[in-house]
């Protein structure tokens, strides 16, 4: 479940409008939104819009291209597109088996907005750090590893490399005479 924060809503709105203006499918690269939103936040917004069926994957095997769902082409905003999809889903709802691709609606959790970050041009930048992620911290990025174990392993590796180079130097140049 993706938490709909104000930053994520803004990112979804931006991506929705980019898809609405574009005549071709949008290719998701690192600089697709040219610094307006962070990479992590744009990925979260893309996943949210795909789950809500606002943008679709034209080729399911190539997940780097997305385009606007034709059913929401007349919507003026992301929320309006969400309402159109939701109303269409209610109209066509029948009892059927579990659908893993079904979208989740009305899961909004409100909280205080973090301070706005501005880039060097004075534009507001949405950062992934200000968004609550659903992924947990990877074990190798936990503080005990990051600040204690990895530097210790790096120091030991440096000592080992230096010892081996000294041994090799001694073996080749000192004992060769």
Backbone as ProteinMPNN parsed JSONL, in Angstrom:
{"seq_chain_A": "XXXXXXXXXXXXXXXXXXXXXXXXXXXXXXXXXXXXXXXXXXXXXXXXXXXXXXXXXXXXXXXXXXXXXXXXXXXXXXXXXXXXXXXXXXXXXXXXXXXXXXXXXXXXXXXXXXXXXXXXXXXXXXXXXXXXXXXXXXXXXXXXXXXXXXXXXXXXXXXXXXXXXXXXXXXXXXXXX", "coords_chain_A": {"N_chain_A": [[0.839, -1.171, 0.0], [0.613, 2.161, -0.865], [1.336, 5.18, 0.671], [-0.495, 8.105, 0.454], [0.888, 10.941, 0.394], [1.137, 14.572, 0.633], [3.28, 15.336, -1.035], [3.531, 13.115, -2.716], [1.053, 13.206, -3.975], [1.34, 15.604, -5.387], [3.452, 14.887, -7.071], [2.189, 12.826, -8.514], [0.254, 14.328, -9.797], [1.86, 15.967, -11.432], [3.074, 14.019, -13.086], [0.795, 12.95, -14.271], [-0.101, 15.173, -15.791], [2.105, 15.471, -17.507], [1.884, 13.11, -18.978], [-0.549, 13.613, -20.156], [-0.027, 15.749, -21.87], [1.899, 14.682, -23.555], [2.33, 13.118, -26.717], [3.411, 10.739, -27.379], [4.301, 7.532, -25.903], [5.75, 7.738, -22.637], [9.122, 7.441, -21.843], [10.736, 6.021, -19.151], [13.387, 7.289, -17.697], [16.386, 8.288, -15.931], [16.435, 11.09, -15.984], [13.874, 11.908, -16.655], [11.993, 13.723, -15.639], [13.495, 15.962, -15.319], [14.729, 17.032, -12.89], [12.597, 18.111, -11.483], [11.138, 16.492, -9.763], [12.234, 14.014, -7.425], [14.048, 10.963, -8.174], [13.275, 8.638, -6.767], [10.775, 9.41, -5.767], [9.406, 9.881, -8.144], [9.286, 7.301, -9.14], [7.668, 6.089, -7.187], [5.313, 7.53, -7.625], [4.755, 6.772, -10.242], [4.272, 3.997, -9.904], [1.991, 4.19, -8.283], [0.162, 5.479, -10.013], [-0.02, 3.583, -12.043], [-1.089, 1.41, -10.633], [-3.558, 2.491, -9.998], [-4.628, 2.601, -12.462], [-4.475, 4.856, -14.081], [-2.36, 5.632, -15.649], [-1.052, 3.52, -18.178], [0.703, 0.503, -19.084], [1.854, 0.116, -22.208], [3.162, -2.058, -23.391], [3.437, -4.915, -21.734], [5.753, -6.362, -21.181], [7.827, -4.551, -21.426], [8.482, -2.417, -19.124], [9.295, 0.188, -19.019], [8.076, 2.071, -20.527], [5.267, 4.185, -20.476], [1.863, 5.239, -20.879], [-0.927, 7.511, -21.083], [-4.044, 6.469, -19.823], [-6.687, 6.019, -22.039], [-9.286, 6.364, -21.128], [-9.267, 8.34, -19.22], [-8.551, 10.643, -20.452], [-9.949, 13.035, -20.73], [-9.962, 14.166, -18.251], [-9.15, 16.789, -15.932], [-7.402, 16.85, -13.826], [-5.333, 14.883, -11.602], [-6.819, 13.832, -9.438], [-9.41, 13.969, -10.474], [-9.198, 12.19, -12.593], [-8.744, 9.902, -11.14], [-11.225, 9.675, -9.873], [-12.856, 9.2, -12.126], [-11.942, 6.669, -12.987], [-12.519, 5.204, -10.687], [-15.337, 5.448, -10.552], [-16.003, 4.148, -12.936], [-15.087, 1.614, -12.346], [-16.831, 0.921, -10.272], [-19.228, 0.834, -11.697], [-18.905, -1.355, -13.352], [-18.573, -3.466, -11.646], [-18.547, -6.766, -10.631], [-19.075, -9.887, -8.969], [-16.182, -11.63, -8.605], [-13.219, -13.717, -8.84], [-10.209, -13.282, -6.851], [-8.347, -10.487, -7.837], [-5.211, -9.738, -8.661], [-4.163, -7.491, -9.881], [-5.875, -5.437, -9.308], [-6.81, -2.094, -8.399], [-6.154, -0.042, -5.515], [-8.196, 1.963, -3.542], [-8.935, 5.043, -1.822], [-7.069, 5.17, 0.342], [-5.778, 7.124, 2.184], [-3.579, 8.815, 4.232], [-3.236, 11.335, 6.497], [-0.817, 13.782, 7.464], [1.557, 16.045, 9.004], [3.083, 18.37, 6.801], [6.415, 18.268, 5.607], [9.131, 20.707, 5.685], [9.569, 22.773, 2.768], [11.86, 22.078, 0.203], [14.215, 23.863, -1.681], [15.702, 24.179, -4.881], [18.754, 25.284, -6.585], [17.755, 27.07, -8.428], [15.609, 28.195, -7.245], [13.258, 26.84, -7.382], [10.674, 24.714, -6.108], [11.436, 21.564, -4.774], [10.603, 18.228, -4.661], [11.404, 15.737, -2.441], [12.476, 12.342, -2.03], [13.067, 11.669, 0.54], [11.274, 13.013, 2.091], [9.004, 11.607, 1.92], [7.012, 8.999, 3.16], [8.238, 5.885, 2.902], [7.345, 2.589, 1.802], [9.071, 0.522, 1.886], [11.318, -1.292, 3.936], [14.348, -0.51, 5.755], [17.29, -1.666, 4.302], [19.257, -4.463, 5.397], [22.042, -4.135, 5.298], [22.317, -1.436, 5.359], [21.753, -0.524, 7.837], [22.488, 1.309, 10.849], [24.48, 0.101, 12.581], [25.954, -1.531, 10.898], [26.63, 0.276, 8.864], [28.131, 2.319, 10.132], [29.947, 1.025, 11.777], [30.67, -1.793, 11.24], [31.193, -1.976, 8.38], [33.207, 0.089, 7.928], [35.23, -1.032, 9.558], [35.672, -3.493, 8.275], [36.62, -2.459, 5.851], [38.997, -1.234, 6.709], [40.414, -3.483, 7.603], [40.627, -4.87, 5.173], [42.256, -3.064, 3.791], [44.617, -3.224, 5.326], [45.274, -5.909, 4.857], [45.701, -5.915, 2.059], [47.872, -4.137, 1.927], [49.76, -5.62, 3.416], [50.057, -7.869, 1.728], [51.081, -6.631, -0.61], [53.502, -5.646, 0.407], [54.747, -8.08, 1.063], [54.944, -9.203, -1.516], [56.621, -7.29, -2.755], [58.931, -7.572, -1.176], [59.545, -10.217, -1.77], [60.039, -10.146, -4.537], [61.89, -7.979, -5.095], [63.749, -7.698, -2.941], [64.681, -10.277, -2.173], [65.551, -11.114, -4.618], [68.034, -10.169, -5.252]], "CA_chain_A": [[0.0, 0.0, 0.0], [1.366, 3.4, -0.956], [0.747, 6.263, 1.445], [-0.669, 9.29, -0.39], [1.316, 12.165, 1.06], [0.996, 15.722, -0.256], [4.344, 15.306, -2.039], [3.193, 12.076, -3.687], [-0.067, 13.724, -4.77], [1.908, 16.592, -6.311], [4.208, 14.142, -8.078], [1.205, 12.149, -9.369], [-0.348, 15.377, -10.628], [2.853, 16.343, -12.435], [3.219, 12.915, -14.036], [-0.46, 12.892, -15.027], [-0.102, 16.25, -16.794], [3.124, 15.153, -18.505], [1.31, 12.09, -19.849], [-1.657, 14.215, -20.906], [0.546, 16.613, -22.891], [2.723, 13.888, -24.457], [1.637, 12.356, -27.755], [4.082, 9.442, -27.422], [4.521, 6.96, -24.57], [6.879, 8.332, -21.92], [10.167, 6.497, -21.468], [11.185, 6.331, -17.797], [14.827, 7.314, -17.506], [16.757, 9.032, -14.715], [16.172, 12.519, -16.112], [12.605, 12.074, -17.346], [11.313, 14.924, -15.154], [14.484, 17.023, -15.315], [14.981, 17.642, -11.594], [11.405, 18.658, -10.819], [10.884, 15.584, -8.641], [13.344, 13.072, -7.271], [13.894, 9.69, -8.871], [12.491, 7.733, -5.92], [9.397, 9.879, -5.703], [8.771, 9.667, -9.45], [8.99, 5.868, -9.226], [6.495, 5.833, -6.344], [4.149, 8.104, -8.301], [4.465, 5.917, -11.398], [3.631, 2.784, -9.401], [0.652, 4.551, -7.827], [-0.693, 5.749, -11.174], [-0.253, 2.318, -12.752], [-2.02, 0.637, -9.804], [-4.883, 3.103, -10.088], [-5.012, 2.482, -13.865], [-4.523, 6.177, -14.705], [-1.436, 5.426, -16.761], [-0.982, 2.085, -18.486], [1.898, 0.009, -19.75], [1.426, -0.367, -23.516], [3.75, -3.377, -23.589], [3.646, -5.405, -20.364], [7.116, -6.86, -21.0], [8.717, -3.393, -21.31], [7.863, -1.569, -18.114], [9.895, 1.522, -18.984], [7.217, 2.976, -21.282], [3.895, 4.318, -19.995], [1.05, 6.231, -21.568], [-2.156, 7.851, -20.395], [-5.205, 5.626, -20.083], [-7.61, 6.816, -22.844], [-10.529, 6.605, -20.399], [-9.124, 9.528, -18.375], [-7.948, 11.709, -21.262], [-10.708, 14.276, -20.565], [-9.838, 14.66, -16.875], [-8.303, 17.969, -15.791], [-6.437, 16.664, -12.749], [-5.097, 13.516, -11.158], [-7.951, 13.41, -8.616], [-10.553, 13.773, -11.356], [-8.938, 10.933, -13.307], [-8.946, 8.845, -10.149], [-12.677, 9.545, -9.71], [-13.401, 8.563, -13.329], [-11.604, 5.244, -12.935], [-13.256, 4.622, -9.566], [-16.749, 5.347, -10.944], [-16.111, 3.115, -13.962], [-14.902, 0.336, -11.667], [-18.081, 0.638, -9.555], [-20.269, 0.505, -12.658], [-18.674, -2.669, -13.949], [-18.213, -4.407, -10.599], [-19.267, -8.022, -10.47], [-18.371, -10.761, -8.053], [-15.244, -12.502, -9.301], [-12.094, -14.169, -8.041], [-9.216, -12.278, -6.463], [-7.612, -9.889, -8.948], [-3.965, -9.179, -8.117], [-3.874, -6.219, -10.525], [-6.901, -4.451, -8.956], [-6.241, -0.925, -7.747], [-6.608, 0.231, -4.166], [-8.673, 3.339, -3.469], [-9.271, 5.665, -0.547], [-6.109, 4.876, 1.399], [-5.056, 8.372, 2.377], [-3.227, 9.079, 5.613], [-2.809, 12.732, 6.559], [0.156, 14.158, 8.474], [2.13, 17.359, 8.774], [3.963, 18.462, 5.641], [7.759, 18.71, 5.95], [9.497, 21.961, 5.035], [9.804, 22.705, 1.328], [13.254, 22.187, -0.195], [14.335, 24.594, -2.944], [16.968, 23.967, -5.566], [19.524, 26.502, -6.825], [16.98, 27.986, -9.255], [14.51, 28.714, -6.445], [12.067, 26.022, -7.588], [10.432, 23.729, -5.071], [11.834, 20.224, -5.162], [10.041, 17.195, -3.812], [12.435, 14.737, -2.216], [11.985, 11.048, -1.572], [13.256, 11.603, 1.979], [10.109, 13.581, 2.759], [7.87, 10.72, 1.699], [7.099, 7.756, 3.899], [8.365, 4.76, 1.99], [6.824, 1.353, 2.332], [10.162, -0.435, 1.998], [12.102, -1.189, 5.158], [15.768, -0.285, 5.535], [18.032, -2.892, 4.006], [20.061, -4.828, 6.552], [23.409, -3.639, 5.186], [22.314, 0.013, 5.539], [21.446, -0.194, 9.227], [23.616, 2.07, 11.413], [25.573, -0.692, 13.147], [26.777, -1.966, 9.77], [27.09, 1.428, 8.101], [29.1, 3.132, 10.856], [30.91, 0.236, 12.544], [31.174, -3.004, 10.615], [31.773, -1.752, 7.05], [34.527, 0.739, 8.023], [36.176, -1.985, 10.119], [36.014, -4.419, 7.183], [37.445, -1.704, 4.905], [40.327, -1.074, 7.3], [41.068, -4.8, 7.557], [40.968, -5.147, 3.774], [43.411, -2.214, 3.483], [45.789, -3.813, 5.983], [45.577, -7.14, 4.15], [46.275, -5.557, 0.754], [49.195, -3.573, 2.181], [50.624, -6.733, 3.807], [50.349, -8.673, 0.541], [51.972, -5.861, -1.48], [54.812, -5.64, 1.054], [55.283, -9.428, 0.888], [55.29, -9.334, -2.925], [57.791, -6.429, -2.972], [60.073, -8.214, -0.527], [59.845, -11.448, -2.502], [60.536, -9.867, -5.881], [63.032, -7.062, -5.179], [64.767, -7.851, -1.901], [65.285, -11.603, -2.244], [66.028, -11.368, -5.964], [69.423, -9.7, -5.364]], "C_chain_A": [[0.891, 1.244, 0.0], [0.624, 4.483, -0.187], [0.676, 7.5, 0.554], [-0.352, 10.544, 0.421], [1.08, 13.343, 0.124], [2.059, 15.749, -1.358], [4.038, 14.29, -3.127], [2.027, 12.515, -4.561], [0.428, 14.739, -5.801], [2.677, 15.903, -7.43], [3.265, 13.415, -9.036], [0.548, 13.152, -10.309], [0.6, 15.789, -11.753], [2.99, 15.263, -13.505], [1.961, 12.771, -14.885], [-0.477, 13.942, -16.131], [0.958, 16.02, -17.878], [2.6, 14.108, -19.488], [0.2, 12.682, -20.721], [-1.127, 15.06, -22.07], [1.295, 15.793, -23.955], [1.872, 13.12, -25.469], [2.213, 10.951, -27.89], [4.138, 8.848, -26.016], [5.774, 7.556, -23.933], [7.845, 7.225, -21.515], [10.734, 6.932, -20.121], [12.688, 6.158, -17.707], [15.12, 8.143, -16.264], [16.364, 10.504, -14.802], [14.842, 12.803, -16.798], [11.854, 13.328, -16.882], [12.286, 16.043, -14.818], [14.631, 17.76, -13.975], [13.773, 18.231, -10.907], [10.975, 17.796, -9.651], [12.017, 14.57, -8.596], [13.016, 11.753, -7.956], [13.018, 8.733, -8.058], [11.028, 8.122, -5.872], [8.695, 9.689, -7.044], [8.435, 8.192, -9.645], [7.766, 5.513, -8.389], [5.229, 6.351, -7.012], [3.767, 7.256, -9.51], [3.756, 4.645, -10.964], [2.202, 3.061, -8.953], [-0.288, 4.753, -9.001], [-0.976, 4.483, -11.978], [-1.24, 1.456, -11.969], [-3.444, 1.172, -9.916], [-5.408, 3.14, -11.516], [-5.203, 3.849, -14.532], [-3.529, 6.228, -15.859], [-1.301, 3.927, -16.953], [0.344, 1.763, -19.148], [1.469, -0.536, -21.106], [1.946, -1.767, -23.831], [4.133, -3.889, -22.206], [5.07, -5.907, -20.125], [8.126, -5.722, -20.847], [8.069, -2.39, -20.367], [8.48, -0.182, -18.035], [9.074, 2.524, -19.772], [5.818, 2.987, -20.67], [3.171, 5.36, -20.833], [-0.239, 6.423, -20.795], [-3.268, 6.889, -20.795], [-6.213, 6.467, -20.871], [-8.921, 7.153, -22.132], [-10.477, 7.881, -19.558], [-8.532, 10.704, -19.14], [-8.666, 13.044, -21.086], [-10.609, 14.862, -19.164], [-8.873, 15.842, -16.826], [-7.241, 17.821, -14.717], [-6.33, 15.187, -12.408], [-6.286, 13.0, -10.345], [-9.19, 13.145, -9.467], [-10.399, 12.472, -12.148], [-9.162, 9.738, -12.379], [-10.44, 8.592, -9.929], [-13.302, 8.85, -10.92], [-13.15, 7.062, -13.326], [-12.403, 4.553, -11.84], [-14.735, 4.438, -9.92], [-16.944, 4.265, -11.998], [-15.981, 1.736, -13.326], [-16.159, -0.044, -10.896], [-19.181, 0.208, -10.509], [-20.117, -0.911, -13.204], [-18.345, -3.735, -12.923], [-19.15, -5.604, -10.603], [-18.459, -8.872, -9.523], [-17.485, -11.68, -8.878], [-14.109, -12.861, -8.372], [-11.155, -13.021, -7.729], [-8.441, -11.794, -7.684], [-6.38, -9.192, -8.388], [-3.647, -7.815, -8.701], [-4.887, -5.121, -10.15], [-6.272, -3.287, -8.202], [-6.888, -0.704, -6.382], [-7.027, 1.691, -4.102], [-8.899, 3.761, -2.02], [-8.354, 5.246, 0.597], [-5.237, 6.105, 1.597], [-4.819, 8.565, 3.867], [-2.671, 10.498, 5.663], [-1.788, 12.917, 7.68], [0.754, 15.498, 8.103], [3.101, 17.325, 7.598], [5.347, 18.933, 6.074], [8.092, 20.015, 5.238], [9.842, 21.757, 3.563], [11.285, 22.919, 1.056], [13.298, 22.905, -1.536], [15.699, 24.323, -3.552], [17.639, 25.304, -5.857], [18.782, 27.52, -7.691], [15.802, 28.599, -8.496], [13.217, 27.938, -6.634], [11.914, 25.027, -6.447], [10.767, 22.354, -5.605], [11.218, 19.251, -4.166], [11.088, 16.114, -3.677], [11.815, 13.443, -1.717], [12.138, 10.918, -0.06], [12.057, 12.155, 2.727], [8.876, 12.713, 2.615], [8.059, 9.458, 2.508], [7.14, 6.608, 2.915], [7.791, 3.509, 2.625], [7.918, 0.317, 2.511], [10.921, -0.202, 3.3], [13.564, -0.968, 4.789], [16.454, -1.627, 5.307], [18.984, -3.186, 5.16], [21.461, -4.252, 6.486], [23.488, -2.116, 5.313], [21.944, 0.429, 6.958], [22.684, 0.428, 9.869], [24.765, 1.233, 11.951], [26.502, -1.201, 12.043], [27.43, -0.77, 9.082], [28.207, 2.19, 8.803], [30.153, 2.319, 11.612], [31.499, -0.91, 11.728], [31.827, -2.748, 9.259], [33.087, -0.969, 7.111], [35.602, -0.187, 8.59], [36.621, -2.994, 9.055], [36.892, -3.721, 6.138], [38.859, -1.531, 5.42], [41.087, -2.395, 7.268], [41.467, -5.175, 6.14], [42.182, -4.314, 3.356], [44.693, -2.762, 4.086], [46.219, -5.077, 5.25], [46.229, -6.854, 2.792], [47.685, -5.002, 0.932], [50.189, -4.665, 2.586], [51.01, -7.566, 2.589], [51.273, -7.939, -0.429], [53.386, -5.805, -0.911], [55.492, -7.002, 0.879], [55.754, -9.637, -0.548], [56.529, -8.501, -3.259], [59.045, -7.074, -2.402], [60.507, -9.447, -1.313], [60.504, -11.169, -3.841], [61.831, -9.062, -5.852], [64.114, -7.292, -4.129], [65.465, -9.198, -2.007], [65.829, -11.927, -3.627], [67.488, -10.968, -6.132], [70.403, -10.745, -5.087]], "O_chain_A": [[1.824, 1.342, 0.797], [-0.577, 4.677, -0.376], [1.681, 7.899, -0.035], [-1.233, 11.126, 1.054], [0.844, 13.138, -1.067], [1.77, 16.141, -2.488], [4.251, 14.551, -4.31], [2.009, 12.23, -5.758], [-0.014, 14.731, -6.949], [2.569, 16.285, -8.595], [3.512, 13.388, -10.242], [0.314, 12.854, -11.481], [0.177, 15.94, -12.9], [3.02, 15.568, -14.697], [2.046, 12.501, -16.083], [-0.825, 13.642, -17.273], [0.727, 16.342, -19.044], [2.842, 14.207, -20.691], [0.035, 12.296, -21.879], [-1.729, 15.076, -23.144], [1.32, 16.175, -25.125], [0.836, 12.551, -25.126], [1.567, 10.068, -28.455], [4.034, 9.584, -25.035], [6.749, 7.843, -24.628], [7.453, 6.216, -20.929], [11.163, 8.075, -19.963], [13.201, 5.041, -17.647], [14.2, 8.643, -15.618], [15.995, 11.102, -13.792], [14.696, 13.833, -17.455], [11.14, 13.935, -17.681], [11.928, 16.979, -14.102], [14.654, 18.99, -13.949], [13.912, 18.809, -9.829], [10.494, 18.318, -8.645], [12.672, 14.304, -9.604], [11.862, 11.467, -8.274], [12.121, 8.092, -8.607], [10.145, 7.265, -5.929], [7.508, 9.368, -7.076], [7.414, 7.865, -10.249], [6.921, 4.73, -8.822], [4.189, 5.692, -6.974], [2.583, 7.047, -9.772], [2.759, 4.248, -11.567], [1.302, 2.262, -9.212], [-1.413, 4.255, -8.989], [-2.064, 4.335, -12.534], [-2.127, 0.839, -12.559], [-4.409, 0.408, -9.927], [-6.503, 3.646, -11.764], [-6.011, 3.979, -15.452], [-3.816, 6.794, -16.914], [-1.421, 3.157, -16.0], [1.014, 2.636, -19.699], [0.783, -1.557, -21.159], [1.253, -2.565, -24.461], [5.049, -3.359, -21.577], [5.55, -5.882, -18.992], [9.166, -5.899, -20.212], [7.208, -1.609, -20.773], [8.22, 0.554, -17.084], [9.344, 3.723, -19.697], [5.252, 1.933, -20.379], [3.79, 6.248, -21.419], [-0.6, 5.6, -19.955], [-3.41, 6.541, -21.967], [-6.572, 7.55, -20.409], [-9.592, 8.12, -22.493], [-11.518, 8.444, -19.22], [-8.06, 11.663, -18.529], [-8.05, 14.093, -21.275], [-11.125, 15.951, -18.917], [-7.902, 15.894, -17.581], [-6.275, 18.585, -14.695], [-7.124, 14.362, -12.859], [-6.717, 11.863, -10.535], [-9.934, 12.2, -9.206], [-11.371, 11.743, -12.345], [-9.698, 8.707, -12.785], [-10.872, 7.445, -9.813], [-14.181, 8.003, -10.76], [-14.048, 6.277, -13.63], [-12.906, 3.446, -12.037], [-15.32, 3.396, -9.624], [-17.938, 3.541, -11.963], [-16.677, 0.798, -13.717], [-16.522, -1.22, -10.865], [-19.979, -0.672, -10.187], [-21.111, -1.58, -13.485], [-17.88, -4.813, -13.292], [-20.373, -5.466, -10.581], [-17.279, -8.605, -9.298], [-17.965, -12.417, -9.739], [-14.039, -12.37, -7.245], [-11.289, -11.925, -8.273], [-7.941, -12.599, -8.47], [-6.496, -8.168, -7.715], [-2.923, -7.042, -8.073], [-4.768, -3.992, -10.625], [-5.314, -3.473, -7.452], [-8.018, -1.126, -6.135], [-6.292, 2.566, -4.559], [-9.034, 2.928, -1.124], [-8.825, 4.995, 1.706], [-4.069, 6.107, 1.207], [-5.752, 8.487, 4.667], [-1.729, 10.819, 4.939], [-1.89, 12.277, 8.726], [0.495, 16.028, 7.023], [3.848, 16.362, 7.427], [5.455, 19.898, 6.83], [7.407, 20.392, 4.287], [10.342, 20.704, 3.169], [11.898, 23.832, 1.611], [12.511, 22.597, -2.431], [16.71, 24.247, -2.853], [17.149, 26.347, -5.425], [19.132, 28.7, -7.695], [15.078, 29.43, -9.044], [12.18, 28.334, -6.102], [12.903, 24.554, -5.887], [10.43, 22.013, -6.739], [11.314, 19.451, -2.955], [11.609, 15.623, -4.678], [10.769, 13.446, -1.069], [11.417, 10.14, 0.565], [11.84, 11.803, 3.887], [7.813, 13.052, 3.136], [9.156, 8.9, 2.539], [6.182, 6.383, 2.176], [7.757, 3.386, 3.849], [7.719, -0.672, 3.217], [11.139, 0.938, 3.711], [13.969, -1.207, 3.651], [16.22, -2.593, 6.034], [19.463, -2.266, 5.824], [22.026, -3.909, 7.524], [24.583, -1.556, 5.369], [21.835, 1.622, 7.242], [23.808, 0.113, 9.477], [25.924, 1.619, 11.792], [27.713, -1.288, 12.246], [28.617, -0.795, 8.758], [29.136, 2.661, 8.148], [31.159, 2.88, 12.047], [32.715, -0.977, 11.549], [32.92, -3.257, 9.009], [34.023, -1.331, 6.398], [36.755, -0.137, 8.159], [37.807, -3.31, 8.95], [37.811, -4.336, 5.599], [39.818, -1.664, 4.66], [42.273, -2.422, 6.941], [42.539, -5.741, 5.93], [43.05, -4.812, 2.638], [45.738, -2.767, 3.435], [47.413, -5.292, 5.043], [47.213, -7.5, 2.431], [48.591, -5.353, 0.176], [51.339, -4.641, 2.149], [52.176, -7.93, 2.437], [52.162, -8.559, -1.013], [54.36, -5.906, -1.656], [56.685, -7.064, 0.579], [56.833, -10.183, -0.777], [57.404, -8.975, -3.983], [60.087, -7.118, -3.056], [61.701, -9.686, -1.497], [61.428, -11.878, -4.239], [62.788, -9.433, -6.531], [65.294, -7.094, -4.417], [66.692, -9.27, -1.94], [66.514, -12.937, -3.787], [68.124, -11.404, -7.091], [71.607, -10.494, -5.143]]}, "name": "protein", "num_of_chains": 1, "seq": "XXXXXXXXXXXXXXXXXXXXXXXXXXXXXXXXXXXXXXXXXXXXXXXXXXXXXXXXXXXXXXXXXXXXXXXXXXXXXXXXXXXXXXXXXXXXXXXXXXXXXXXXXXXXXXXXXXXXXXXXXXXXXXXXXXXXXXXXXXXXXXXXXXXXXXXXXXXXXXXXXXXXXXXXXXXXXXXXX"}
